Amino acid sequence: MEGPSAKKRRPNFSEAEVYAIVSEVTKRQQIILGKLDSTRCTLKLKNHAWGEVLNAVNAVARFPRNVVEVRRKFSDLRVSVKKKAAQDKA
C-alpha cells in the first residue's frame, strides 16, 4: 500500500507546544498578524518573529518542528476558535 516515497505522519502537537505557540504569537501579535507596510511591518520582521515562535515551540517539543508546521498549526487553531465562537453564538 505504501510506496517508498510515502510521507510519514508527524506526531500531534502536545498541549505544551500549542500553549507555546499561542503565548509567543500573542507577544508578537502586532508583527505577525499586522499588515505589511514599508516602515513598521516588513516581511523580514514577520519571518524573524515566526523564527522566535519556532524556537520557543522547539524548546518544549518532543520532536523538532519547522516554521511551516507551526504557522499551519496556528492557522488551524484560529479557524477552530472562530468556528466554536460561531456555534456558541447561534
PDB file with one MODEL, atoms N, CA, C and O in Angstrom:
MODEL        1
ATOM      1  N   MET A   1       0.816  -1.191   0.000  1.00  0.00           N
ATOM      2  CA  MET A   1       0.000   0.000   0.000  1.00  0.00           C
ATOM      3  C   MET A   1       0.870   1.269   0.000  1.00  0.00           C
ATOM      4  O   MET A   1       0.624   2.197  -0.770  1.00  0.00           O
ATOM      5  N   GLU A   2       1.876   1.294   0.864  1.00  0.00           N
ATOM      6  CA  GLU A   2       2.716   2.480   0.941  1.00  0.00           C
ATOM      7  C   GLU A   2       3.915   2.321   0.022  1.00  0.00           C
ATOM      8  O   GLU A   2       4.624   1.316   0.081  1.00  0.00           O
ATOM      9  N   GLY A   3       4.135   3.297  -0.812  1.00  0.00           N
ATOM     10  CA  GLY A   3       5.279   3.273  -1.697  1.00  0.00           C
ATOM     11  C   GLY A   3       6.531   3.737  -0.966  1.00  0.00           C
ATOM     12  O   GLY A   3       6.457   4.150   0.191  1.00  0.00           O
ATOM     13  N   PRO A   4       7.648   3.673  -1.616  1.00  0.00           N
ATOM     14  CA  PRO A   4       8.891   4.100  -0.968  1.00  0.00           C
ATOM     15  C   PRO A   4       8.925   5.600  -0.692  1.00  0.00           C
ATOM     16  O   PRO A   4       9.685   6.052   0.164  1.00  0.00           O
ATOM     17  N   SER A   5       8.112   6.376  -1.408  1.00  0.00           N
ATOM     18  CA  SER A   5       8.109   7.820  -1.192  1.00  0.00           C
ATOM     19  C   SER A   5       6.928   8.273  -0.332  1.00  0.00           C
ATOM     20  O   SER A   5       6.583   9.454  -0.314  1.00  0.00           O
ATOM     21  N   ALA A   6       6.314   7.331   0.376  1.00  0.00           N
ATOM     22  CA  ALA A   6       5.166   7.686   1.220  1.00  0.00           C
ATOM     23  C   ALA A   6       5.635   8.580   2.359  1.00  0.00           C
ATOM     24  O   ALA A   6       6.658   8.324   2.993  1.00  0.00           O
ATOM     25  N   LYS A   7       4.869   9.625   2.602  1.00  0.00           N
ATOM     26  CA  LYS A   7       5.212  10.577   3.643  1.00  0.00           C
ATOM     27  C   LYS A   7       4.803  10.026   4.998  1.00  0.00           C
ATOM     28  O   LYS A   7       3.679   9.555   5.167  1.00  0.00           O
ATOM     29  N   LYS A   8       5.714  10.085   5.965  1.00  0.00           N
ATOM     30  CA  LYS A   8       5.365   9.642   7.313  1.00  0.00           C
ATOM     31  C   LYS A   8       4.594  10.752   8.009  1.00  0.00           C
ATOM     32  O   LYS A   8       4.888  11.935   7.841  1.00  0.00           O
ATOM     33  N   ARG A   9       3.625  10.358   8.776  1.00  0.00           N
ATOM     34  CA  ARG A   9       2.803  11.316   9.502  1.00  0.00           C
ATOM     35  C   ARG A   9       3.573  11.832  10.705  1.00  0.00           C
ATOM     36  O   ARG A   9       4.188  11.059  11.441  1.00  0.00           O
ATOM     37  N   ARG A  10       3.534  13.138  10.898  1.00  0.00           N
ATOM     38  CA  ARG A  10       4.202  13.760  12.042  1.00  0.00           C
ATOM     39  C   ARG A  10       3.331  13.583  13.280  1.00  0.00           C
ATOM     40  O   ARG A  10       2.109  13.487  13.161  1.00  0.00           O
ATOM     41  N   PRO A  11       3.933  13.539  14.468  1.00  0.00           N
ATOM     42  CA  PRO A  11       3.135  13.405  15.694  1.00  0.00           C
ATOM     43  C   PRO A  11       2.306  14.661  15.952  1.00  0.00           C
ATOM     44  O   PRO A  11       2.654  15.757  15.514  1.00  0.00           O
ATOM     45  N   ASN A  12       1.206  14.475  16.670  1.00  0.00           N
ATOM     46  CA  ASN A  12       0.344  15.600  17.019  1.00  0.00           C
ATOM     47  C   ASN A  12       1.091  16.588  17.903  1.00  0.00           C
ATOM     48  O   ASN A  12       2.041  16.229  18.599  1.00  0.00           O
ATOM     49  N   PHE A  13       0.645  17.835  17.861  1.00  0.00           N
ATOM     50  CA  PHE A  13       1.204  18.846  18.746  1.00  0.00           C
ATOM     51  C   PHE A  13       0.744  18.555  20.169  1.00  0.00           C
ATOM     52  O   PHE A  13      -0.423  18.237  20.396  1.00  0.00           O
ATOM     53  N   SER A  14       1.653  18.664  21.118  1.00  0.00           N
ATOM     54  CA  SER A  14       1.293  18.471  22.524  1.00  0.00           C
ATOM     55  C   SER A  14       0.651  19.753  23.051  1.00  0.00           C
ATOM     56  O   SER A  14       0.701  20.797  22.402  1.00  0.00           O
ATOM     57  N   GLU A  15       0.048  19.659  24.233  1.00  0.00           N
ATOM     58  CA  GLU A  15      -0.560  20.846  24.847  1.00  0.00           C
ATOM     59  C   GLU A  15       0.489  21.915  25.107  1.00  0.00           C
ATOM     60  O   GLU A  15       0.223  23.105  24.939  1.00  0.00           O
ATOM     61  N   ALA A  16       1.678  21.495  25.517  1.00  0.00           N
ATOM     62  CA  ALA A  16       2.753  22.453  25.792  1.00  0.00           C
ATOM     63  C   ALA A  16       3.161  23.191  24.519  1.00  0.00           C
ATOM     64  O   ALA A  16       3.442  24.389  24.558  1.00  0.00           O
ATOM     65  N   GLU A  17       3.193  22.486  23.403  1.00  0.00           N
ATOM     66  CA  GLU A  17       3.544  23.123  22.134  1.00  0.00           C
ATOM     67  C   GLU A  17       2.464  24.118  21.711  1.00  0.00           C
ATOM     68  O   GLU A  17       2.775  25.220  21.259  1.00  0.00           O
ATOM     69  N   VAL A  18       1.216  23.736  21.855  1.00  0.00           N
ATOM     70  CA  VAL A  18       0.110  24.630  21.495  1.00  0.00           C
ATOM     71  C   VAL A  18       0.137  25.871  22.381  1.00  0.00           C
ATOM     72  O   VAL A  18      -0.050  26.988  21.898  1.00  0.00           O
ATOM     73  N   TYR A  19       0.370  25.674  23.680  1.00  0.00           N
ATOM     74  CA  TYR A  19       0.445  26.810  24.602  1.00  0.00           C
ATOM     75  C   TYR A  19       1.599  27.726  24.210  1.00  0.00           C
ATOM     76  O   TYR A  19       1.459  28.949  24.238  1.00  0.00           O
ATOM     77  N   ALA A  20       2.735  27.143  23.846  1.00  0.00           N
ATOM     78  CA  ALA A  20       3.891  27.945  23.438  1.00  0.00           C
ATOM     79  C   ALA A  20       3.569  28.751  22.184  1.00  0.00           C
ATOM     80  O   ALA A  20       3.935  29.922  22.089  1.00  0.00           O
ATOM     81  N   ILE A  21       2.894  28.135  21.230  1.00  0.00           N
ATOM     82  CA  ILE A  21       2.524  28.851  20.004  1.00  0.00           C
ATOM     83  C   ILE A  21       1.633  30.038  20.337  1.00  0.00           C
ATOM     84  O   ILE A  21       1.892  31.160  19.901  1.00  0.00           O
ATOM     85  N   VAL A  22       0.587  29.787  21.108  1.00  0.00           N
ATOM     86  CA  VAL A  22      -0.380  30.850  21.411  1.00  0.00           C
ATOM     87  C   VAL A  22       0.278  31.976  22.207  1.00  0.00           C
ATOM     88  O   VAL A  22       0.073  33.150  21.901  1.00  0.00           O
ATOM     89  N   SER A  23       1.060  31.630  23.216  1.00  0.00           N
ATOM     90  CA  SER A  23       1.661  32.676  24.049  1.00  0.00           C
ATOM     91  C   SER A  23       2.705  33.482  23.277  1.00  0.00           C
ATOM     92  O   SER A  23       2.785  34.700  23.435  1.00  0.00           O
ATOM     93  N   GLU A  24       3.500  32.819  22.450  1.00  0.00           N
ATOM     94  CA  GLU A  24       4.529  33.540  21.695  1.00  0.00           C
ATOM     95  C   GLU A  24       3.926  34.393  20.580  1.00  0.00           C
ATOM     96  O   GLU A  24       4.408  35.495  20.317  1.00  0.00           O
ATOM     97  N   VAL A  25       2.886  33.900  19.929  1.00  0.00           N
ATOM     98  CA  VAL A  25       2.233  34.713  18.897  1.00  0.00           C
ATOM     99  C   VAL A  25       1.551  35.911  19.549  1.00  0.00           C
ATOM    100  O   VAL A  25       1.546  37.004  18.984  1.00  0.00           O
ATOM    101  N   THR A  26       0.978  35.714  20.730  1.00  0.00           N
ATOM    102  CA  THR A  26       0.333  36.824  21.434  1.00  0.00           C
ATOM    103  C   THR A  26       1.348  37.918  21.760  1.00  0.00           C
ATOM    104  O   THR A  26       1.033  39.104  21.664  1.00  0.00           O
ATOM    105  N   LYS A  27       2.552  37.530  22.143  1.00  0.00           N
ATOM    106  CA  LYS A  27       3.604  38.516  22.437  1.00  0.00           C
ATOM    107  C   LYS A  27       3.969  39.325  21.198  1.00  0.00           C
ATOM    108  O   LYS A  27       4.308  40.504  21.299  1.00  0.00           O
ATOM    109  N   ARG A  28       3.898  38.691  20.030  1.00  0.00           N
ATOM    110  CA  ARG A  28       4.321  39.326  18.781  1.00  0.00           C
ATOM    111  C   ARG A  28       3.134  39.565  17.845  1.00  0.00           C
ATOM    112  O   ARG A  28       3.285  39.570  16.624  1.00  0.00           O
ATOM    113  N   GLN A  29       1.976  39.759  18.425  1.00  0.00           N
ATOM    114  CA  GLN A  29       0.729  39.838  17.667  1.00  0.00           C
ATOM    115  C   GLN A  29       0.752  40.942  16.617  1.00  0.00           C
ATOM    116  O   GLN A  29       0.314  40.725  15.488  1.00  0.00           O
ATOM    117  N   GLN A  30       1.252  42.111  16.968  1.00  0.00           N
ATOM    118  CA  GLN A  30       1.233  43.230  16.022  1.00  0.00           C
ATOM    119  C   GLN A  30       2.082  42.946  14.789  1.00  0.00           C
ATOM    120  O   GLN A  30       1.724  43.336  13.678  1.00  0.00           O
ATOM    121  N   ILE A  31       3.197  42.271  14.987  1.00  0.00           N
ATOM    122  CA  ILE A  31       4.072  41.965  13.853  1.00  0.00           C
ATOM    123  C   ILE A  31       3.502  40.813  13.031  1.00  0.00           C
ATOM    124  O   ILE A  31       3.400  40.910  11.808  1.00  0.00           O
ATOM    125  N   ILE A  32       3.132  39.724  13.703  1.00  0.00           N
ATOM    126  CA  ILE A  32       2.710  38.514  12.997  1.00  0.00           C
ATOM    127  C   ILE A  32       1.368  38.693  12.301  1.00  0.00           C
ATOM    128  O   ILE A  32       1.195  38.244  11.167  1.00  0.00           O
ATOM    129  N   LEU A  33       0.423  39.338  12.960  1.00  0.00           N
ATOM    130  CA  LEU A  33      -0.920  39.471  12.398  1.00  0.00           C
ATOM    131  C   LEU A  33      -1.145  40.794  11.684  1.00  0.00           C
ATOM    132  O   LEU A  33      -2.184  40.988  11.054  1.00  0.00           O
ATOM    133  N   GLY A  34      -0.179  41.709  11.774  1.00  0.00           N
ATOM    134  CA  GLY A  34      -0.326  43.011  11.155  1.00  0.00           C
ATOM    135  C   GLY A  34      -0.138  42.964   9.650  1.00  0.00           C
ATOM    136  O   GLY A  34       0.435  42.020   9.105  1.00  0.00           O
ATOM    137  N   LYS A  35      -0.626  43.989   8.998  1.00  0.00           N
ATOM    138  CA  LYS A  35      -0.464  44.088   7.550  1.00  0.00           C
ATOM    139  C   LYS A  35       0.955  44.547   7.229  1.00  0.00           C
ATOM    140  O   LYS A  35       1.579  45.280   7.996  1.00  0.00           O
ATOM    141  N   LEU A  36       1.441  44.104   6.092  1.00  0.00           N
ATOM    142  CA  LEU A  36       2.773  44.505   5.656  1.00  0.00           C
ATOM    143  C   LEU A  36       2.758  45.965   5.225  1.00  0.00           C
ATOM    144  O   LEU A  36       1.851  46.403   4.518  1.00  0.00           O
ATOM    145  N   ASP A  37       3.763  46.709   5.655  1.00  0.00           N
ATOM    146  CA  ASP A  37       3.999  48.043   5.117  1.00  0.00           C
ATOM    147  C   ASP A  37       5.506  48.275   5.098  1.00  0.00           C
ATOM    148  O   ASP A  37       6.265  47.485   5.660  1.00  0.00           O
ATOM    149  N   SER A  38       5.924  49.322   4.474  1.00  0.00           N
ATOM    150  CA  SER A  38       7.358  49.504   4.244  1.00  0.00           C
ATOM    151  C   SER A  38       8.120  50.000   5.467  1.00  0.00           C
ATOM    152  O   SER A  38       9.350  49.950   5.478  1.00  0.00           O
ATOM    153  N   THR A  39       7.428  50.475   6.493  1.00  0.00           N
ATOM    154  CA  THR A  39       8.153  51.050   7.626  1.00  0.00           C
ATOM    155  C   THR A  39       8.060  50.228   8.904  1.00  0.00           C
ATOM    156  O   THR A  39       9.084  49.939   9.523  1.00  0.00           O
ATOM    157  N   ARG A  40       6.865  49.847   9.309  1.00  0.00           N
ATOM    158  CA  ARG A  40       6.695  49.199  10.614  1.00  0.00           C
ATOM    159  C   ARG A  40       6.686  47.685  10.565  1.00  0.00           C
ATOM    160  O   ARG A  40       7.182  47.042  11.489  1.00  0.00           O
ATOM    161  N   CYS A  41       6.146  47.107   9.531  1.00  0.00           N
ATOM    162  CA  CYS A  41       5.949  45.664   9.499  1.00  0.00           C
ATOM    163  C   CYS A  41       6.408  45.106   8.149  1.00  0.00           C
ATOM    164  O   CYS A  41       5.645  45.081   7.182  1.00  0.00           O
ATOM    165  N   THR A  42       7.643  44.670   8.101  1.00  0.00           N
ATOM    166  CA  THR A  42       8.180  44.128   6.861  1.00  0.00           C
ATOM    167  C   THR A  42       8.144  42.606   6.898  1.00  0.00           C
ATOM    168  O   THR A  42       7.964  42.004   7.956  1.00  0.00           O
ATOM    169  N   LEU A  43       8.315  42.001   5.749  1.00  0.00           N
ATOM    170  CA  LEU A  43       8.341  40.541   5.658  1.00  0.00           C
ATOM    171  C   LEU A  43       9.506  39.973   6.464  1.00  0.00           C
ATOM    172  O   LEU A  43       9.392  38.905   7.066  1.00  0.00           O
ATOM    173  N   LYS A  44      10.613  40.686   6.472  1.00  0.00           N
ATOM    174  CA  LYS A  44      11.784  40.247   7.244  1.00  0.00           C
ATOM    175  C   LYS A  44      11.452  40.202   8.735  1.00  0.00           C
ATOM    176  O   LYS A  44      11.833  39.257   9.425  1.00  0.00           O
ATOM    177  N   LEU A  45      10.745  41.215   9.234  1.00  0.00           N
ATOM    178  CA  LEU A  45      10.335  41.234  10.645  1.00  0.00           C
ATOM    179  C   LEU A  45       9.367  40.100  10.950  1.00  0.00           C
ATOM    180  O   LEU A  45       9.470  39.455  11.993  1.00  0.00           O
ATOM    181  N   LYS A  46       8.427  39.858  10.040  1.00  0.00           N
ATOM    182  CA  LYS A  46       7.467  38.766  10.244  1.00  0.00           C
ATOM    183  C   LYS A  46       8.179  37.419  10.299  1.00  0.00           C
ATOM    184  O   LYS A  46       7.901  36.604  11.179  1.00  0.00           O
ATOM    185  N   ASN A  47       9.086  37.186   9.371  1.00  0.00           N
ATOM    186  CA  ASN A  47       9.815  35.917   9.350  1.00  0.00           C
ATOM    187  C   ASN A  47      10.672  35.753  10.602  1.00  0.00           C
ATOM    188  O   ASN A  47      10.785  34.651  11.137  1.00  0.00           O
ATOM    189  N   HIS A  48      11.268  36.834  11.064  1.00  0.00           N
ATOM    190  CA  HIS A  48      12.063  36.782  12.296  1.00  0.00           C
ATOM    191  C   HIS A  48      11.167  36.457  13.496  1.00  0.00           C
ATOM    192  O   HIS A  48      11.550  35.671  14.363  1.00  0.00           O
ATOM    193  N   ALA A  49       9.990  37.055  13.543  1.00  0.00           N
ATOM    194  CA  ALA A  49       9.055  36.785  14.643  1.00  0.00           C
ATOM    195  C   ALA A  49       8.619  35.326  14.631  1.00  0.00           C
ATOM    196  O   ALA A  49       8.542  34.699  15.688  1.00  0.00           O
ATOM    197  N   TRP A  50       8.331  34.773  13.452  1.00  0.00           N
ATOM    198  CA  TRP A  50       7.961  33.358  13.363  1.00  0.00           C
ATOM    199  C   TRP A  50       9.128  32.469  13.769  1.00  0.00           C
ATOM    200  O   TRP A  50       8.919  31.400  14.341  1.00  0.00           O
ATOM    201  N   GLY A  51      10.346  32.894  13.483  1.00  0.00           N
ATOM    202  CA  GLY A  51      11.521  32.141  13.917  1.00  0.00           C
ATOM    203  C   GLY A  51      11.622  32.092  15.430  1.00  0.00           C
ATOM    204  O   GLY A  51      11.986  31.064  16.001  1.00  0.00           O
ATOM    205  N   GLU A  52      11.298  33.208  16.082  1.00  0.00           N
ATOM    206  CA  GLU A  52      11.306  33.239  17.548  1.00  0.00           C
ATOM    207  C   GLU A  52      10.216  32.336  18.122  1.00  0.00           C
ATOM    208  O   GLU A  52      10.431  31.659  19.127  1.00  0.00           O
ATOM    209  N   VAL A  53       9.053  32.329  17.486  1.00  0.00           N
ATOM    210  CA  VAL A  53       7.972  31.433  17.913  1.00  0.00           C
ATOM    211  C   VAL A  53       8.430  29.987  17.758  1.00  0.00           C
ATOM    212  O   VAL A  53       8.212  29.162  18.646  1.00  0.00           O
ATOM    213  N   LEU A  54       9.058  29.685  16.639  1.00  0.00           N
ATOM    214  CA  LEU A  54       9.559  28.329  16.392  1.00  0.00           C
ATOM    215  C   LEU A  54      10.566  27.905  17.458  1.00  0.00           C
ATOM    216  O   LEU A  54      10.514  26.772  17.937  1.00  0.00           O
ATOM    217  N   ASN A  55      11.474  28.792  17.833  1.00  0.00           N
ATOM    218  CA  ASN A  55      12.457  28.462  18.869  1.00  0.00           C
ATOM    219  C   ASN A  55      11.774  28.145  20.191  1.00  0.00           C
ATOM    220  O   ASN A  55      12.186  27.223  20.896  1.00  0.00           O
ATOM    221  N   ALA A  56      10.740  28.896  20.533  1.00  0.00           N
ATOM    222  CA  ALA A  56      10.012  28.645  21.781  1.00  0.00           C
ATOM    223  C   ALA A  56       9.281  27.306  21.726  1.00  0.00           C
ATOM    224  O   ALA A  56       9.238  26.579  22.717  1.00  0.00           O
ATOM    225  N   VAL A  57       8.711  26.984  20.573  1.00  0.00           N
ATOM    226  CA  VAL A  57       8.000  25.707  20.429  1.00  0.00           C
ATOM    227  C   VAL A  57       8.988  24.550  20.504  1.00  0.00           C
ATOM    228  O   VAL A  57       8.729  23.560  21.190  1.00  0.00           O
ATOM    229  N   ASN A  58      10.103  24.660  19.816  1.00  0.00           N
ATOM    230  CA  ASN A  58      11.092  23.583  19.825  1.00  0.00           C
ATOM    231  C   ASN A  58      11.740  23.406  21.192  1.00  0.00           C
ATOM    232  O   ASN A  58      12.280  22.337  21.480  1.00  0.00           O
ATOM    233  N   ALA A  59      11.698  24.430  22.040  1.00  0.00           N
ATOM    234  CA  ALA A  59      12.240  24.303  23.394  1.00  0.00           C
ATOM    235  C   ALA A  59      11.404  23.346  24.239  1.00  0.00           C
ATOM    236  O   ALA A  59      11.929  22.717  25.158  1.00  0.00           O
ATOM    237  N   VAL A  60      10.113  23.227  23.940  1.00  0.00           N
ATOM    238  CA  VAL A  60       9.238  22.333  24.712  1.00  0.00           C
ATOM    239  C   VAL A  60       8.802  21.104  23.915  1.00  0.00           C
ATOM    240  O   VAL A  60       8.127  20.226  24.453  1.00  0.00           O
ATOM    241  N   ALA A  61       9.180  21.036  22.644  1.00  0.00           N
ATOM    242  CA  ALA A  61       8.714  19.957  21.769  1.00  0.00           C
ATOM    243  C   ALA A  61       9.516  18.676  21.970  1.00  0.00           C
ATOM    244  O   ALA A  61      10.711  18.703  22.262  1.00  0.00           O
ATOM    245  N   ARG A  62       8.818  17.554  21.803  1.00  0.00           N
ATOM    246  CA  ARG A  62       9.495  16.256  21.825  1.00  0.00           C
ATOM    247  C   ARG A  62      10.161  15.991  20.486  1.00  0.00           C
ATOM    248  O   ARG A  62      11.217  15.361  20.429  1.00  0.00           O
ATOM    249  N   PHE A  63       9.550  16.469  19.409  1.00  0.00           N
ATOM    250  CA  PHE A  63      10.074  16.315  18.061  1.00  0.00           C
ATOM    251  C   PHE A  63      10.263  17.708  17.475  1.00  0.00           C
ATOM    252  O   PHE A  63       9.379  18.552  17.621  1.00  0.00           O
ATOM    253  N   PRO A  64      11.377  17.970  16.823  1.00  0.00           N
ATOM    254  CA  PRO A  64      11.594  19.311  16.271  1.00  0.00           C
ATOM    255  C   PRO A  64      10.562  19.649  15.197  1.00  0.00           C
ATOM    256  O   PRO A  64      10.212  18.812  14.366  1.00  0.00           O
ATOM    257  N   ARG A  65      10.094  20.868  15.233  1.00  0.00           N
ATOM    258  CA  ARG A  65       9.112  21.363  14.258  1.00  0.00           C
ATOM    259  C   ARG A  65       9.802  22.339  13.320  1.00  0.00           C
ATOM    260  O   ARG A  65      10.919  22.786  13.579  1.00  0.00           O
ATOM    261  N   ASN A  66       9.120  22.666  12.222  1.00  0.00           N
ATOM    262  CA  ASN A  66       9.633  23.711  11.344  1.00  0.00           C
ATOM    263  C   ASN A  66       8.607  24.839  11.265  1.00  0.00           C
ATOM    264  O   ASN A  66       7.484  24.709  11.752  1.00  0.00           O
ATOM    265  N   VAL A  67       9.008  25.935  10.649  1.00  0.00           N
ATOM    266  CA  VAL A  67       8.161  27.131  10.616  1.00  0.00           C
ATOM    267  C   VAL A  67       6.840  26.855   9.908  1.00  0.00           C
ATOM    268  O   VAL A  67       5.798  27.357  10.330  1.00  0.00           O
ATOM    269  N   VAL A  68       6.870  26.076   8.854  1.00  0.00           N
ATOM    270  CA  VAL A  68       5.644  25.784   8.096  1.00  0.00           C
ATOM    271  C   VAL A  68       4.636  25.065   8.985  1.00  0.00           C
ATOM    272  O   VAL A  68       3.450  25.394   8.970  1.00  0.00           O
ATOM    273  N   GLU A  69       5.101  24.086   9.758  1.00  0.00           N
ATOM    274  CA  GLU A  69       4.202  23.344  10.646  1.00  0.00           C
ATOM    275  C   GLU A  69       3.609  24.250  11.717  1.00  0.00           C
ATOM    276  O   GLU A  69       2.419  24.166  12.019  1.00  0.00           O
ATOM    277  N   VAL A  70       4.440  25.115  12.289  1.00  0.00           N
ATOM    278  CA  VAL A  70       3.971  25.997  13.364  1.00  0.00           C
ATOM    279  C   VAL A  70       2.966  27.006  12.821  1.00  0.00           C
ATOM    280  O   VAL A  70       1.940  27.264  13.452  1.00  0.00           O
ATOM    281  N   ARG A  71       3.254  27.575  11.658  1.00  0.00           N
ATOM    282  CA  ARG A  71       2.318  28.534  11.063  1.00  0.00           C
ATOM    283  C   ARG A  71       0.987  27.868  10.720  1.00  0.00           C
ATOM    284  O   ARG A  71      -0.078  28.445  10.942  1.00  0.00           O
ATOM    285  N   ARG A  72       1.055  26.652  10.178  1.00  0.00           N
ATOM    286  CA  ARG A  72      -0.172  25.932   9.824  1.00  0.00           C
ATOM    287  C   ARG A  72      -0.977  25.603  11.083  1.00  0.00           C
ATOM    288  O   ARG A  72      -2.203  25.724  11.084  1.00  0.00           O
ATOM    289  N   LYS A  73      -0.299  25.191  12.146  1.00  0.00           N
ATOM    290  CA  LYS A  73      -0.996  24.867  13.390  1.00  0.00           C
ATOM    291  C   LYS A  73      -1.682  26.113  13.943  1.00  0.00           C
ATOM    292  O   LYS A  73      -2.825  26.039  14.395  1.00  0.00           O
ATOM    293  N   PHE A  74      -0.998  27.254  13.913  1.00  0.00           N
ATOM    294  CA  PHE A  74      -1.610  28.484  14.403  1.00  0.00           C
ATOM    295  C   PHE A  74      -2.821  28.855  13.554  1.00  0.00           C
ATOM    296  O   PHE A  74      -3.848  29.277  14.086  1.00  0.00           O
ATOM    297  N   SER A  75      -2.706  28.702  12.253  1.00  0.00           N
ATOM    298  CA  SER A  75      -3.828  28.993  11.361  1.00  0.00           C
ATOM    299  C   SER A  75      -5.005  28.073  11.661  1.00  0.00           C
ATOM    300  O   SER A  75      -6.148  28.526  11.716  1.00  0.00           O
ATOM    301  N   ASP A  76      -4.735  26.792  11.853  1.00  0.00           N
ATOM    302  CA  ASP A  76      -5.796  25.831  12.182  1.00  0.00           C
ATOM    303  C   ASP A  76      -6.443  26.155  13.526  1.00  0.00           C
ATOM    304  O   ASP A  76      -7.655  26.008  13.684  1.00  0.00           O
ATOM    305  N   LEU A  77      -5.640  26.593  14.490  1.00  0.00           N
ATOM    306  CA  LEU A  77      -6.186  26.979  15.796  1.00  0.00           C
ATOM    307  C   LEU A  77      -7.137  28.162  15.658  1.00  0.00           C
ATOM    308  O   LEU A  77      -8.207  28.181  16.267  1.00  0.00           O
ATOM    309  N   ARG A  78      -6.743  29.146  14.855  1.00  0.00           N
ATOM    310  CA  ARG A  78      -7.600  30.317  14.650  1.00  0.00           C
ATOM    311  C   ARG A  78      -8.926  29.921  14.020  1.00  0.00           C
ATOM    312  O   ARG A  78      -9.980  30.415  14.422  1.00  0.00           O
ATOM    313  N   VAL A  79      -8.878  29.035  13.038  1.00  0.00           N
ATOM    314  CA  VAL A  79     -10.102  28.585  12.367  1.00  0.00           C
ATOM    315  C   VAL A  79     -11.011  27.861  13.351  1.00  0.00           C
ATOM    316  O   VAL A  79     -12.217  28.104  13.378  1.00  0.00           O
ATOM    317  N   SER A  80     -10.439  26.971  14.161  1.00  0.00           N
ATOM    318  CA  SER A  80     -11.271  26.206  15.099  1.00  0.00           C
ATOM    319  C   SER A  80     -11.888  27.109  16.166  1.00  0.00           C
ATOM    320  O   SER A  80     -13.022  26.880  16.589  1.00  0.00           O
ATOM    321  N   VAL A  81     -11.156  28.128  16.604  1.00  0.00           N
ATOM    322  CA  VAL A  81     -11.708  29.064  17.590  1.00  0.00           C
ATOM    323  C   VAL A  81     -12.853  29.866  16.971  1.00  0.00           C
ATOM    324  O   VAL A  81     -13.876  30.089  17.617  1.00  0.00           O
ATOM    325  N   LYS A  82     -12.683  30.296  15.728  1.00  0.00           N
ATOM    326  CA  LYS A  82     -13.744  31.048  15.055  1.00  0.00           C
ATOM    327  C   LYS A  82     -14.990  30.190  14.852  1.00  0.00           C
ATOM    328  O   LYS A  82     -16.109  30.672  15.022  1.00  0.00           O
ATOM    329  N   LYS A  83     -14.800  28.916  14.487  1.00  0.00           N
ATOM    330  CA  LYS A  83     -15.948  28.015  14.314  1.00  0.00           C
ATOM    331  C   LYS A  83     -16.678  27.812  15.628  1.00  0.00           C
ATOM    332  O   LYS A  83     -17.908  27.835  15.668  1.00  0.00           O
ATOM    333  N   LYS A  84     -15.925  27.611  16.707  1.00  0.00           N
ATOM    334  CA  LYS A  84     -16.539  27.401  18.018  1.00  0.00           C
ATOM    335  C   LYS A  84     -17.295  28.650  18.460  1.00  0.00           C
ATOM    336  O   LYS A  84     -18.385  28.548  19.022  1.00  0.00           O
ATOM    337  N   ALA A  85     -16.726  29.822  18.210  1.00  0.00           N
ATOM    338  CA  ALA A  85     -17.400  31.068  18.566  1.00  0.00           C
ATOM    339  C   ALA A  85     -18.695  31.224  17.774  1.00  0.00           C
ATOM    340  O   ALA A  85     -19.698  31.692  18.314  1.00  0.00           O
ATOM    341  N   ALA A  86     -18.682  30.840  16.509  1.00  0.00           N
ATOM    342  CA  ALA A  86     -19.886  30.934  15.680  1.00  0.00           C
ATOM    343  C   ALA A  86     -20.954  29.957  16.168  1.00  0.00           C
ATOM    344  O   ALA A  86     -22.139  30.289  16.161  1.00  0.00           O
ATOM    345  N   GLN A  87     -20.551  28.756  16.592  1.00  0.00           N
ATOM    346  CA  GLN A  87     -21.509  27.783  17.115  1.00  0.00           C
ATOM    347  C   GLN A  87     -22.118  28.278  18.421  1.00  0.00           C
ATOM    348  O   GLN A  87     -23.323  28.149  18.639  1.00  0.00           O
ATOM    349  N   ASP A  88     -21.286  28.844  19.287  1.00  0.00           N
ATOM    350  CA  ASP A  88     -21.778  29.342  20.566  1.00  0.00           C
ATOM    351  C   ASP A  88     -22.721  30.522  20.378  1.00  0.00           C
ATOM    352  O   ASP A  88     -23.647  30.720  21.164  1.00  0.00           O
ATOM    353  N   LYS A  89     -22.481  31.299  19.336  1.00  0.00           N
ATOM    354  CA  LYS A  89     -23.306  32.469  19.063  1.00  0.00           C
ATOM    355  C   LYS A  89     -24.687  32.061  18.559  1.00  0.00           C
ATOM    356  O   LYS A  89     -25.681  32.725  18.852  1.00  0.00           O
ATOM    357  N   ALA A  90     -24.745  30.982  17.810  1.00  0.00           N
ATOM    358  CA  ALA A  90     -26.007  30.546  17.195  1.00  0.00           C
ATOM    359  C   ALA A  90     -26.921  29.847  18.165  1.00  0.00           C
ATOM    360  O   ALA A  90     -28.015  29.426  17.789  1.00  0.00           O
TER     361      ALA A  90
ENDMDL
END
